């Protein structure tokens, strides 16, 4: 099986890894939704990060703990704090909002990141990417339809989560100039585990044996998803793999219907396609500009 994978062309390997990543993300989101019927979403977030530390330990054993030496601890803490706020909002939204709607609105994160890169980091954003940002946010309005439909808490939490995650992405951009990917990943878990633990304390209840298995499964799915997504971007250019991220909307549609009897309206798919198309264009455009040395 591994030999067959290695014989595949690089863009095909990247596409396959991205599809596996989207399926793992969708399954993780569905599992969080299911687990939230018995545990508070903040407690689920804590165990997601706590168990992630154990999954990361073999990586640290292989690379050595020396990779954690850093002069940028403050930026790591800021990134972890932003990530914590984003995760808590996102997990709570998953517990009260249809899976497809959460997924569609979560595609706004790259839009916020591009906006933040222009306004905070001073990166040059030209007309085409500004147009994509406007189209993407128009897609958000299509889903929410303010004035026609009451704005729900879950949707607002997803948008807030995307904005916080976008700020975390800007921190990662700064960190990646001097820090390794292993250090960035490990510090994320080291900062987020105690912060999400503090957030979970007011709602704490000890999980049952079955719930511990579910929580471990959520952490494992998250690790698989992140690993496969990173591998996809390693195997092929972003322009070749980013379009496959749309599969998340397909997987969550199936899981939402089969597990929770959710039937989203047409506007969720229309708006989601607009947001995803805009975000994908921005990703592809930035990838090409980097290759040309213009970004």
C-alpha positions, -999 to +999 in steps of 0.1 A: +000+000+000+028+024+010+047+015-022+016+023-043+013+056-026+049+065-033+045+057-070+016+081-073+024+116-088+030+142-062-002+163-069-022+131-065-005+122-032-012+157-020-049+155-030-053+121-013-037+134+019-060+165+018-091+143+014-080+121+043-075+153+064-109+167+055-126+133+065-107+133+098-117+169+106-153+161+097-153+130+119-137+150+147-163+177+145-191+151+146-175+134+175-173+167+194-210+172+187-218+137+200-196+141+231-211+174+240-244+158+249-227+145+281-198+168+286-194+206+283-176+217+251-149+234+272-140+201+289-138+184+255-114+211+244-092+205+274-090+168+268-083+174+231-052+193+240-042+172+270-043+139+250-025+157+221+005+161+244+008+123+246+005+119+208+033+145+204+056+129+229+071+103+204+078+132+180+097+150+208+116+118+217+127+115+181+137+152+175+150+159+210+138+184+236+164+209+224+139+220+197+119+237+225+147+263+232+133+296+222+137+334+225+101+340+215+081+326+245+059+356+246+047+351+210+041+314+217+019+324+247+000+349+226-005+324+198-017+298+223-041+322+240-056+332+206-059+296+196-076+288+229-102+315+224-108+302+189-111+265+200-134+272+229-158+293+207-156+267+179-163+237+201-192+254+218-206+263+183-203+226+173-225+217+203-254+240+192-251+246+154-256+222+124-223+207+113-225+220+077-232+256+088-202+255+112-180+241+084-192+267+058-186+296+081-152+283+093-139+288+057-138+326+066-106+321+086-083+326+056-102+358+047-097+372+082-060+362+080-054+380+047-072+411+061-051+409+092-019+405+072-027+437+053-038+458+083-015+444+110+016+431+093+015+457+065+016+430+037+007+442+002-028+430-008-038+440-043-072+443-060-078+407-068-074+395-033-095+424-019-122+413-043-120+377-031-123+390+005-154+409-003-169+379-022-161+357+008-177+379+033-207+383+010-210+345+012-212+349+050-241+372+046-258+347+023-256+321+050-266+344+079-292+365+060-293+392+087-327+410+088-344+380+072-333+353+097-325+358+134-287+357+140-280+326+161-253+323+188-235+294+171-229+312+139-216+343+157-192+320+177-179+304+145-172+338+129-155+350+162-135+318+163-123+323+127-112+358+135-092+346+165-077+317+145-067+342+118-048+363+144-031+330+155-021+324+119-004+357+118+016+347+150+025+314+133+038+334+103+061+354+126+072+323+145+079+302+114+107+326+104+129+313+133+111+283+149+106+247+138+072+232+130+077+207+158+083+235+184+053+255+171+030+224+174+043+213+208+042+248+224+006+251+211-004+221+231+017+231+262-001+265+263-036+254+254-039+225+277-037+245+309-057+274+295-086+252+283-083+233+316-090+266+335-119+273+312-133+238+318-131+240+357-165+257+363-182+230+342-161+200+353-174+165+357-153+133+355-159+115+322-170+079+322-148+051+307-168+054+274-164+091+274-126+089+279-125+066+248-144+092+228-122+121+240-091+101+231-106+094+197-113+131+192-076+139+200-064+112+177-086+124+148-073+159+153-037+147+152-044+127+120-061+156+104-033+181+111-006+156+101-023+147+068-030+184+060+007+192+066+017+163+044-006+173+016+010+208+016+044+191+016+036+168-013+022+194-036+017+231-041-012+247-023-029+254-057-031+216-063-045+206-028-065+235-015-096+229-037-100+195-021-106+211+013-142+217+000-148+180+008-152+190+044-186+204+034-196+171+018-184+149+047-202+171+073-233+171+052-234+133+053-224+130+090-249+157+100-277+139+082-269+104+093-260+111+129-280+141+138-308+143+112-296+178+101-309+190+067-292+224+059-310+249+036-297+257+001-283+291+012-258+274+035-243+256+005-244+287-018-228+309+009-203+281+018-193+278-019-187+315-021-166+316+010-146+285+001-140+298-035-128+331-022-105+315+004-091+290-021-084+318-046-065+337-019-045+307-009-036+299-045-028+335-053-005+339-023+012+306-032+020+319-067+032+353-054+056+336-029+071+315-058+076+347-077+091+364-047+064+391-046+051+382-011 
